[in-house]
């Protein structure tokens, strides 16, 4: 199977187009442009237009004379030196590009001028759109073998890292990591989502450039006009403003959703295209992906969409609002949807939209109410913060069973007072619900803890708490932080035990935290930092009850053996009375 995959990769690389001369020049243009000169001979080398000429001192070309007299730019200490170079820029007299002037007499071996670039080249080739990824390097060391002249006008060296073939409904890739000279690996995708043998999100066709590539550098796209040809030409991908890191994913997405991508680009909803390519998110709340017409796809007409895109900086969010509320008795206008979109985040909308529709809360009334909330707030609230606070209130009020069809509860006059009261009540309900659920699950764990840890002597005992309330009460009575461990204990992430006197089994004395059969912490009143009636001298609990704890641990490590009546079976003779 692996060999078959390797052969497929080799075949794909063989079929991929090699770099043409114009593409090589385009890659060369990605590198810094230098103009090397030797004042003693009048020789000039340009790396931008790759010329090697002799300039006569009596030339009539003012640009050439200016270059001859341009000062030398000192080199950095190394190619990783980020120190900004001195502002000694000039323009190439032959192509007009800005160049850095170097006098060869002062340039030495030019080691520090080496530079990496990464490029993905697009080309329509053999009936498909191809993308080839190249790792490119250019230096200016060495000399030409025949003339012994410095190698200064050469093109960059390019190493193929990946070859991609994009056809409607299928994407193939042969890639290797950027630091490797090894064989290529083959991968393909013939359906959006997960293919057999692949894990991850919607797209598993990615750029071969790793996150840890040199200096964290991304890649440049070459050949974007090629997107106007072939099967994907209607998608207008060349118009999509997207991070280059996601361009391979964009091409992949277009192969599976060409019609939808075309609609989104033409209608100005590039956010949805970027979400689809970069995150594999389809924004199904805003657009219907199985629709056959633009109107059905968006759930609104072109006029409504134009109004939404003109009024809002977040047209996709505004469209989501419009679709969620359009069948209300008084449907919102595009302008109203845009106003709400500009002050609402995703979490807030998930809470508010269903309730606005259920209780007939119109957007203008809500926005007006937000202004009142802001005016009466204790701090300077933004519309977004005020809306988030209102969403919290609505969630709590709904949970507490308030009749939100009544305006008194839906839009309370004293919002902040009502907000604090209702959210506190809802928090208590949620806490009780969580504790009840956790305690119910804990009931199954408690017998196991008891069988393993329950131990007693004539005067002392160790037991597990019966519920979360006991742990909280333990923390309050002993004035330490074990109350915060209740959830972790109930879930099994840690184990809390109580050391108490046998004649006072419900009176907190010492708290123990266990990691298996090992004591992690053992503390009494105020973490043993203060005395109490049970411990007037303030002796650390581990020392005060050391004999009893050591005996318990020995029993525990021996397997927590018991007699038939449940009494701990000691692994050795019973010691004298415990410290009381």
C-alpha positions in Angstrom: 0.0 0.0 0.0 2.8 2.4 1.0 4.7 1.5 -2.2 1.6 2.1 -4.3 1.3 5.6 -2.6 4.9 6.3 -3.3 4.5 5.4 -7.0 1.5 7.7 -7.2 3.5 10.5 -5.7 6.4 9.9 -8.2 3.9 9.8 -11.1 2.3 13.1 -10.0 5.7 14.8 -9.7 6.6 13.5 -13.1 3.5 15.0 -14.7 3.8 18.3 -12.9 5.0 21.3 -15.0 8.6 22.4 -14.6 9.4 26.1 -14.0 9.2 28.2 -17.2 11.6 31.1 -17.8 8.9 33.7 -17.0 8.1 31.9 -13.7 11.8 31.8 -12.8 12.0 35.5 -13.4 8.9 36.0 -11.2 10.6 34.0 -8.4 13.8 36.0 -8.8 11.7 39.2 -8.3 10.8 38.0 -4.8 14.4 38.4 -3.6 16.1 41.6 -2.5 17.6 43.5 -5.5 21.3 44.3 -5.4 23.4 46.3 -7.7 27.1 45.2 -7.5 29.8 47.5 -9.0 33.5 47.7 -9.2 34.5 51.3 -9.4 38.0 50.6 -10.7 36.7 49.0 -13.9 33.2 50.5 -14.2 31.6 47.0 -14.1 28.0 46.8 -12.9 25.9 43.7 -12.1 22.2 43.9 -11.4 20.3 41.0 -9.7 16.9 42.4 -10.7 17.2 42.5 -14.5 20.4 40.3 -14.5 22.6 42.7 -16.5 26.3 42.8 -16.6 27.6 46.0 -18.2 30.6 48.3 -18.3 29.8 52.0 -17.6 32.2 54.4 -19.1 33.2 57.4 -17.0 32.2 59.8 -19.8 28.7 58.3 -20.4 25.9 60.6 -21.1 23.4 58.5 -19.1 22.8 60.4 -15.9 21.4 57.3 -14.1 24.5 55.3 -14.8 26.7 58.1 -13.6 24.6 58.3 -10.4 25.0 54.6 -9.8 28.8 54.7 -10.3 29.1 57.4 -7.5 26.5 55.7 -5.2 28.0 54.8 -1.8 28.5 51.2 -0.7 25.9 49.8 1.7 27.5 47.8 4.6 26.5 44.2 4.9 24.8 42.7 7.9 26.7 40.4 10.3 24.8 37.4 9.0 21.6 36.7 7.0 19.7 36.4 10.3 20.8 39.9 11.3 17.6 42.0 11.4 19.3 45.3 11.9 17.8 47.8 9.4 20.4 48.7 6.7 21.4 52.3 6.3 19.2 54.3 3.9 21.5 54.1 0.9 19.0 53.1 -1.7 19.2 53.7 -5.4 17.2 52.8 -8.5 18.4 50.3 -11.1 19.2 52.4 -14.3 17.9 49.6 -16.5 14.6 48.4 -14.9 13.9 51.2 -12.4 13.6 48.8 -9.4 15.0 50.0 -6.0 18.3 48.3 -5.3 20.9 48.1 -2.6 24.3 49.2 -3.9 27.3 47.0 -3.1 30.9 47.8 -4.0 32.7 44.5 -4.6 35.9 45.8 -3.0 34.1 46.0 0.3 31.8 43.0 0.0 34.1 40.2 0.7 32.7 36.7 0.0 29.1 38.0 0.4 28.0 35.1 2.7 25.6 37.3 4.6 23.5 38.1 1.5 22.1 34.6 1.1 18.3 34.6 1.2 15.4 32.1 1.2 12.0 32.6 -0.4 9.0 30.3 -0.8 6.7 30.4 -3.8 3.7 28.5 -5.1 3.4 28.7 -8.9 0.0 28.3 -10.5 -0.4 27.0 -14.1 -3.1 25.5 -16.3 -1.4 22.3 -17.5 -2.7 19.1 -19.1 -6.4 19.9 -18.5 -6.1 20.8 -14.9 -5.0 23.6 -12.6 -1.6 22.8 -11.1 0.2 24.3 -8.1 3.9 23.6 -7.5 5.5 24.6 -4.3 9.2 25.6 -4.4 11.8 26.2 -1.7 14.1 28.8 -3.3 17.6 30.0 -2.3 19.9 32.6 -3.7 23.4 33.6 -2.8 26.1 35.6 -4.4 29.2 33.5 -3.5 31.7 31.9 -5.8 32.8 32.6 -9.4 31.9 31.5 -12.9 34.0 28.4 -14.0 35.2 29.9 -17.3 35.6 33.6 -16.9 36.3 33.5 -13.2 33.9 36.4 -12.8 31.7 36.7 -9.7 28.4 34.8 -9.9 26.1 37.8 -9.4 23.3 37.6 -12.0 22.3 34.0 -11.6 18.7 32.9 -11.0 17.7 31.4 -7.6 18.0 27.7 -7.0 14.6 26.0 -6.6 13.7 22.7 -4.9 10.3 21.2 -5.5 8.4 20.5 -2.3 5.0 19.8 -3.6 2.9 19.3 -6.7 -0.9 19.7 -6.6 -3.5 18.9 -9.2 -6.9 20.5 -8.9 -9.8 19.1 -10.8 -13.6 19.5 -10.0 -14.4 16.9 -7.3 -10.8 15.7 -6.7 -7.5 17.1 -5.5 -4.2 15.3 -5.5 -1.0 16.2 -3.8 2.6 14.9 -3.7 4.5 16.7 -1.0 7.5 16.5 1.3 8.5 18.7 4.2 10.5 21.7 3.5 13.7 20.5 5.3 13.7 17.1 3.5 15.3 15.8 0.3 13.5 12.5 0.7 10.7 11.0 -1.4 7.3 12.5 -1.9 4.1 11.4 -0.1 0.9 11.1 -1.9 -2.5 12.3 -0.6 -5.8 13.0 -2.2 -9.3 14.3 -1.4 -12.4 13.4 -3.4 -15.1 14.6 -1.0 -15.3 17.4 1.5 -14.7 16.3 5.1 -12.8 13.2 6.2 -11.6 10.6 3.7 -10.8 7.1 4.8 -7.4 7.0 6.5 -7.4 10.7 7.2 -8.0 12.6 10.4 -8.7 16.3 11.0 -11.0 18.9 9.6 -12.7 19.4 6.3 -9.5 19.8 4.3 -6.4 17.6 4.6 -4.6 19.0 1.5 -2.2 21.6 2.8 0.9 23.5 1.9 4.2 21.6 2.5 5.7 24.5 4.4 5.7 23.8 8.1 5.0 26.3 10.8 8.7 26.2 11.8 10.1 27.0 8.4 12.9 29.5 8.3 12.1 32.7 10.1 8.4 31.6 10.1 8.2 32.7 6.5 5.1 32.0 4.5 4.9 31.7 0.7 4.2 34.0 -2.3 1.7 33.2 -5.1 2.9 33.3 -8.7 0.6 32.9 -11.7 -2.7 34.2 -10.3 -3.9 35.1 -13.8 -4.0 31.4 -14.5 -7.0 31.2 -12.2 -9.0 33.0 -14.9 -8.6 29.9 -17.1 -9.9 26.3 -16.8 -12.8 24.8 -14.8 -12.4 27.1 -11.8 -12.4 30.4 -13.8 -16.0 31.3 -12.7 -15.0 31.2 -9.0 -13.0 34.4 -9.4 -10.5 33.2 -6.9 -7.9 35.8 -7.9 -10.2 38.4 -6.3 -10.3 36.7 -2.9 -8.2 38.4 -0.2 -6.9 35.5 1.8 -3.7 34.7 3.7 -1.3 32.9 1.4 -1.1 30.1 4.0 -4.7 29.2 3.2 -4.5 29.4 -0.6 -4.0 25.7 -1.2 -7.1 25.1 1.0 -9.0 27.8 -1.0 -8.3 26.0 -4.3 -9.4 22.7 -2.6 -12.6 24.2 -1.4 -13.4 25.6 -4.9 -13.0 22.1 -6.4 -15.9 20.9 -4.2 -18.0 24.0 -3.9 -17.4 25.9 -7.2 -20.9 27.2 -7.6 -21.2 28.3 -4.0 -17.8 30.0 -4.0 -18.7 31.8 -7.2 -21.9 33.2 -5.6 -20.1 34.2 -2.4 -17.3 36.1 -4.3 -19.7 37.8 -6.7 -22.0 38.9 -3.9 -19.2 40.3 -1.8 -19.3 37.7 1.0 -15.6 36.9 1.0 -15.7 36.3 4.8 -17.7 33.1 4.1 -15.1 32.0 1.5 -12.2 32.6 4.0 -14.0 30.7 6.7 -14.6 27.8 4.4 -11.0 27.6 3.2 -9.2 28.6 6.4 -11.3 26.9 9.1 -13.6 24.5 7.3 -16.6 26.5 8.6 -19.6 26.7 6.3 -21.7 29.3 8.1 -24.8 27.2 7.7 -26.8 29.7 9.8 -26.3 32.3 7.1 -26.2 30.4 3.8 -27.9 27.2 2.5 -25.2 25.1 0.9 -27.6 22.7 -0.9 -29.5 25.5 -2.7 -29.6 25.7 -6.5 -30.1 29.5 -6.9 -28.4 32.5 -5.3 -31.7 33.7 -3.8 -32.3 30.3 -2.1 -28.6 30.1 -1.2 -28.7 33.3 0.7 -32.3 33.2 1.9 -32.9 36.8 0.6 -33.1 38.8 -2.6 -30.2 40.7 -4.3 -31.7 44.0 -3.2 -31.8 43.0 0.5 -28.2 41.6 0.2 -27.0 44.9 -1.4 -28.5 46.8 1.5 -26.9 44.5 4.1 -23.5 44.7 2.6 -23.7 48.5 2.3 -24.8 49.1 5.8 -22.7 46.6 7.7 -19.0 45.8 8.1 -20.1 42.3 9.0 -22.4 41.3 6.2 -22.3 37.6 6.9 -23.5 38.2 10.5 -26.2 40.5 9.3 -27.3 37.9 6.8 -27.5 35.3 9.6 -29.7 37.7 11.6 -32.0 38.4 8.6 -32.5 34.7 7.9 -33.2 33.9 11.5 -35.8 36.7 11.9 -37.3 37.1 8.4 -40.5 35.2 9.2 -41.4 37.3 12.2 -44.7 39.1 12.1 -42.7 42.3 11.5 -39.7 41.1 9.6 -36.5 43.2 10.1 -35.2 45.4 7.4 -31.6 44.9 6.1 -30.6 48.1 7.8 -31.9 46.9 11.2 -30.0 43.6 10.7 -26.8 45.5 9.9 -27.2 47.6 13.1 -27.6 44.5 15.3 -24.7 42.7 13.5 -22.3 45.6 14.3 -22.8 45.1 18.1 -23.3 41.3 18.5 -20.8 38.4 18.7 -21.6 34.8 17.9 -22.3 33.7 21.4 -24.7 36.5 22.0 -26.6 35.8 18.8 -27.0 32.1 19.6 -28.7 33.2 22.8 -30.8 36.1 21.5 -32.0 35.2 18.0 -34.3 32.3 19.0 -35.7 34.2 21.9 -36.3 37.4 19.9 -38.3 35.4 17.4 -40.2 33.5 20.1 -41.2 36.6 22.1 -41.5 39.0 19.1 -38.7 41.3 20.2 -37.9 43.6 17.3 -34.4 44.9 16.6 -35.2 48.7 16.9 -36.8 48.1 20.3 -33.8 46.1 21.5 -31.3 48.7 20.3 -33.3 51.4 22.0 -33.3 49.4 25.2 -29.5 48.9 24.9 -29.1 52.7 25.0 -30.9 52.7 28.3 -28.7 50.0 29.7 -25.6 51.9 28.7 -26.8 55.1 30.3 -27.6 53.5 33.6 -24.5 51.3 33.7 -21.9 51.7 36.4 -19.1 51.8 33.8 -18.7 53.0 30.2 -20.4 50.2 28.4 -20.2 49.6 24.6 -23.2 48.3 22.7 -21.5 44.9 22.5 -20.9 44.7 26.2 -24.5 45.9 27.0 -25.9 43.3 24.5 -23.8 40.5 26.1 -25.1 41.5 29.6 -28.7 41.4 28.2 -28.1 38.0 26.7 -26.9 36.7 30.1 -30.0 38.1 31.7 -32.3 36.5 29.1 -30.6 33.1 29.6 -31.0 33.4 33.3 -34.6 34.6 33.2 -35.6 31.8 30.9 -33.9 29.3 33.1 -35.6 30.6 36.2 -39.0 30.3 34.5 -39.9 34.0 34.2 -42.6 34.8 31.7 -40.6 36.6 29.0 -43.7 37.2 26.9 -44.4 39.9 29.5 -42.5 43.1 28.7 -42.0 43.6 32.5 -39.6 40.6 32.4 -38.4 40.8 28.8 -37.3 44.5 29.1 -37.2 45.2 32.9 -37.1 48.9 33.9 -34.3 48.5 36.5 -32.2 46.3 34.3 -29.0 46.1 36.4 -30.8 45.3 39.6 -32.9 42.7 37.8 -29.8 41.3 36.1 -27.9 40.8 39.3 -30.9 39.1 41.1 -31.8 36.8 38.2 -28.3 35.7 37.3 -27.5 35.0 40.9 -30.6 32.8 41.2 -29.8 31.0 37.9 -26.2 30.4 39.1 -27.5 28.8 42.3 -29.9 26.6 40.3 -27.1 25.6 37.9 -24.7 24.9 40.9 -27.3 22.8 42.6 -28.0 20.9 39.4 -24.3 20.3 38.8 -23.8 19.2 42.4 -26.8 16.9 42.2 -25.6 15.3 39.0 -22.1 15.0 40.4 -23.3 13.6 43.7 -25.4 11.1 41.8 -22.3 9.9 39.8 -20.2 10.0 43.0 -22.6 7.5 44.7 -21.2 4.8 42.4 -17.6 5.8 43.4 -18.1 6.1 47.1 -18.2 2.4 47.9 -14.9 1.9 46.1 -13.3 4.7 48.1 -14.7 3.3 51.3 -13.4 -0.2 50.6 -10.0 1.1 49.8 -9.4 4.0 52.3 -11.7 3.5 55.3 -9.6 2.8 58.4 -9.8 3.2 62.2 -8.1 2.7 65.4 -9.4 3.0 69.0 -9.5 6.8 68.8 -9.1 7.9 65.2 -10.6 7.1 61.8 -10.1 8.0 58.1 -13.1 8.1 55.7 -14.2 9.6 52.4 -16.7 12.4 52.2 -20.2 11.4 51.4 -21.0 14.4 49.2 -19.7 17.8 48.0 -21.3 19.6 50.8 -19.1 17.8 53.3 -16.0 19.0 51.5 -17.2 22.6 51.4 -18.1 22.5 55.1 -14.6 21.0 55.9 -13.0 24.0 54.2 -15.1 26.5 56.1 -14.6 24.9 59.5 -10.8 24.4 59.1 -10.4 27.7 57.2 -8.5 26.3 54.3 -9.1 25.9 50.6 -10.3 22.3 50.3 -13.8 23.5 49.4 -12.4 24.4 45.9 -11.4 20.7 45.5 -15.0 19.4 45.7 -15.7 19.2 41.9 -12.3 17.5 41.3 -13.0 15.0 44.0 -16.5 14.1 42.7 -15.2 13.7 39.2 -12.3 11.5 40.3 -9.5 13.9 39.4 -8.3 13.8 43.0 -9.2 12.1 46.3 -10.1 14.0 49.5 -10.3 12.1 52.8 -11.1 13.2 56.3 -9.1 12.3 59.5 -11.4 12.5 62.5 -11.9 11.2 66.0 -14.1 8.1 66.3 -16.2 9.7 69.0 -16.7 12.9 66.8 -16.9 11.5 63.2 -18.7 14.6 61.9 -16.4 17.2 63.4 -13.6 18.4 60.9 -10.1 17.7 62.3 -7.6 17.0 59.5 -7.9 17.0 55.7 -5.9 14.6 53.5 -5.5 14.7 49.7 -4.3 11.4 48.1 -2.7 10.4 44.9 -3.4 6.7 44.8 -1.6 5.3 47.9 0.5 8.4 48.4 -0.3 11.4 50.6 -0.2 14.6 48.5 -1.2 17.0 51.2 -2.3 16.7 54.9 -3.4 19.8 56.8 -5.4 20.8 59.9 -6.7 24.2 61.0 -5.6 27.0 58.7 -3.1 24.7 57.0 -1.4 24.1 60.3 -0.4 27.7 60.6 -2.4 28.4 63.7 -3.3 26.6 67.0 -6.8 25.4 67.9 -8.4 23.5 70.8 -7.6 20.2 69.1 -4.0 21.2 68.6 -3.0 24.0 71.1 0.7 23.9 70.2 0.1 24.1 66.4 2.0 21.0 65.6 1.8 20.0 61.8 -0.8 17.3 61.3 1.6 15.0 59.5 3.8 15.0 62.6 1.0 15.0 65.2 -0.8 12.0 63.8 2.3 10.5 62.2 2.1 7.1 63.9 -1.6 6.6 62.9 -1.0 7.8 59.3 2.1 5.6 58.8 0.1 2.5 60.1 -2.7 3.4 57.7 -0.4 3.8 54.8 1.3 0.4 55.5 -2.2 -1.2 55.6 -3.1 0.6 52.4 0.0 -0.5 50.5 -0.6 -4.1 51.7 -3.9 -4.1 49.8 -6.5 -2.7 52.3 -7.2 -6.1 53.7 -10.2 -6.6 56.1 -11.8 -9.2 58.3 -15.3 -10.5 57.4 -16.9 -7.9 59.7 -15.1 -5.0 57.8 -12.4 -4.3 60.4 -9.0 -3.4 59.0 -6.6 -6.4 59.0 -3.3 -5.0 60.2 -0.2 -6.3 58.5 1.7 -6.3 61.8 0.9 -6.2 65.5 -1.3 -3.4 66.7 0.8 -0.5 68.1 0.1 1.2 71.4 -2.6 3.8 71.7 -2.5 6.6 69.1 -1.6 10.1 70.0 -4.7 11.7 71.3 
